Amino acid sequence: MERRKFLKEISIAAAGTSILPLVSKCRNSDNLIHIGMIGTGSHGVERNLKHYLKYPELCRVVAVCDVSLSRATSAMNLVNNTYKSKDCKVFQDFRELLDEKSIDAVQISTPDHWHVPISIMAALKGKHICCEKPTLTIDEGRLLCDVINKTGVVYQ
C-alpha cells in the first residue's frame, strides 16, 4: 500500500471513531447522537460529512451550515438523500445552528482561523465538538482548553 493511501485510510478510520466518546454522553429520543456540520466545503463534505453518514446506528446529521448557501444546500441534499428524508436543516450562520437544542455535537470543518472561536461558542452552548487543527497559537489553545475544562463537553 502506498504511504499516502495508508495515511488517508487511517485518517478516515480515526474520524469515524471520533464520535464514539459521545455515545454515552448524548442520546436523543431516537437513541442517536444528533450532529450539526459547520463548514460544507470539499473537506467538510468529502472527509467529514460522508464519514458520519456511514454510522447510522450511532449518529444522525440533522443540520448543515456554510456561508455559501449553494454548498450548504448541496450538503443538505446529500444528507436527506442518504436518510431518505427531508429532515436536515440548512443554515448560513453557524450561531443559528448552535442555538438548535436538538443538536448534541458539531463537526467544525471551516477555515483554520474559525476553529477556536466556533469551538468556544459551541462549548458554551453545551455542544460536544469534533474539530481538526483546533488552534493556531498557544494563547488560543490555552483559552480553548480553559473553556472545554469549564464546560465539560467532549472535545475531539
VMD Tcl script that draws the C-alpha trace (Angstrom):
set ca {
  {0.00 0.00 0.00}
  {1.26 3.45 -0.83}
  {2.13 5.70 2.11}
  {-0.39 8.40 1.11}
  {-3.20 5.89 0.68}
  {-2.41 4.35 4.07}
  {-2.42 7.77 5.77}
  {-5.72 8.67 4.11}
  {-7.35 5.39 5.17}
  {-6.12 5.62 8.76}
  {-7.31 9.26 8.96}
  {-10.78 8.26 7.79}
  {-10.91 5.46 10.36}
  {-9.87 7.88 13.11}
  {-12.56 10.37 12.10}
  {-15.20 7.68 12.45}
  {-14.12 6.82 15.95}
  {-14.16 10.49 16.95}
  {-17.88 10.31 17.68}
  {-17.64 7.20 19.84}
  {-16.82 9.04 23.11}
  {-20.12 10.86 22.72}
  {-22.25 7.71 22.69}
  {-22.71 7.62 26.45}
  {-22.91 11.42 26.83}
  {-25.71 12.46 24.50}
  {-28.60 10.42 23.27}
  {-31.87 11.77 21.94}
  {-35.20 10.01 22.00}
  {-34.18 8.20 18.80}
  {-31.09 6.92 20.66}
  {-28.71 8.67 18.24}
  {-26.18 11.48 18.55}
  {-27.50 14.47 16.59}
  {-24.69 16.13 14.62}
  {-24.51 19.62 13.14}
  {-21.95 20.11 10.38}
  {-20.32 23.56 10.32}
  {-18.48 24.10 7.05}
  {-19.55 22.11 4.00}
  {-16.80 22.78 1.50}
  {-14.99 19.90 -0.16}
  {-13.14 18.90 3.01}
  {-16.25 19.20 5.19}
  {-18.29 17.02 2.87}
  {-15.79 14.54 1.42}
  {-13.77 13.83 4.56}
  {-16.21 14.54 7.37}
  {-19.89 14.56 6.42}
  {-19.73 11.46 4.24}
  {-17.96 9.63 7.03}
  {-20.65 10.47 9.62}
  {-23.28 9.23 7.18}
  {-21.66 5.78 7.36}
  {-22.66 5.40 11.04}
  {-26.49 5.48 11.07}
  {-26.54 3.23 14.14}
  {-24.62 5.86 16.17}
  {-25.43 9.30 14.83}
  {-27.66 11.35 12.59}
  {-26.63 14.54 10.81}
  {-29.56 16.87 11.47}
  {-28.17 20.21 10.29}
  {-25.56 21.64 7.93}
  {-24.12 25.14 7.76}
  {-21.98 27.06 5.33}
  {-21.69 30.74 4.38}
  {-22.22 29.57 0.81}
  {-25.90 28.68 0.50}
  {-25.22 26.52 -2.55}
  {-22.67 24.40 -0.63}
  {-24.97 24.15 2.39}
  {-27.92 23.16 0.20}
  {-25.83 20.57 -1.61}
  {-24.78 19.07 1.74}
  {-28.39 19.11 2.96}
  {-29.46 17.23 -0.19}
  {-26.74 14.63 0.39}
  {-27.94 14.11 3.97}
  {-31.62 13.94 3.01}
  {-30.93 11.55 0.12}
  {-28.87 9.30 2.38}
  {-31.52 9.16 5.10}
  {-34.44 9.17 2.62}
  {-35.98 12.12 4.45}
  {-36.35 15.89 4.35}
  {-35.37 16.49 7.97}
  {-31.93 18.09 7.63}
  {-31.90 21.81 8.41}
  {-29.71 24.23 6.49}
  {-28.02 27.34 7.90}
  {-25.69 30.05 6.64}
  {-24.82 31.35 10.12}
  {-23.17 28.86 12.49}
  {-24.55 30.76 15.50}
  {-28.07 29.84 14.45}
  {-27.05 26.19 14.16}
  {-25.52 26.34 17.66}
  {-28.86 27.61 19.02}
  {-30.61 24.41 17.89}
  {-31.49 22.48 21.06}
  {-31.74 19.15 19.23}
  {-28.04 19.17 18.24}
  {-25.74 17.26 20.59}
  {-22.43 17.72 18.79}
  {-20.82 19.66 15.96}
  {-18.16 18.86 13.40}
  {-16.21 22.01 12.58}
  {-14.80 21.96 9.05}
  {-14.25 25.67 8.48}
  {-11.06 27.51 7.56}
  {-8.50 27.22 10.40}
  {-8.87 30.74 11.79}
  {-12.50 29.99 12.70}
  {-11.80 26.79 14.65}
  {-11.22 28.32 18.09}
  {-13.99 30.94 18.04}
  {-16.59 28.43 16.85}
  {-15.33 25.74 19.25}
  {-15.60 28.12 22.19}
  {-19.11 29.24 21.22}
  {-20.18 25.61 20.72}
  {-18.79 24.55 24.11}
  {-20.54 27.44 25.84}
  {-23.79 26.21 24.24}
  {-23.12 22.71 25.63}
  {-22.34 21.11 22.26}
  {-19.73 18.38 22.06}
  {-17.12 19.12 19.40}
  {-15.02 17.40 16.76}
  {-12.55 19.81 15.14}
  {-9.41 19.42 13.10}
  {-6.36 21.54 13.79}
  {-8.06 23.13 16.75}
  {-5.75 26.07 17.35}
  {-3.33 28.43 15.62}
  {-1.47 29.81 18.64}
  {-0.55 28.76 22.16}
  {-2.70 31.54 23.63}
  {-5.72 30.39 21.61}
  {-5.05 26.82 22.70}
  {-4.91 27.84 26.37}
  {-8.19 29.75 26.09}
  {-9.85 26.85 24.31}
  {-8.62 24.32 26.91}
  {-9.90 26.52 29.73}
  {-13.37 26.73 28.16}
  {-13.52 23.00 27.44}
  {-12.47 22.19 31.02}
  {-15.04 24.65 32.40}
  {-17.94 23.34 30.30}
  {-17.09 19.63 30.46}
  {-18.05 18.94 26.85}
  {-16.24 16.26 24.87}
  {-13.67 17.85 22.57}
  {-12.04 15.68 19.93}
}
mol new
graphics top color blue
foreach p $ca { graphics top sphere $p radius 0.5 }
foreach p [lrange $ca 0 end-1] q [lrange $ca 1 end] { graphics top cylinder $p $q radius 0.2 }
display resetview
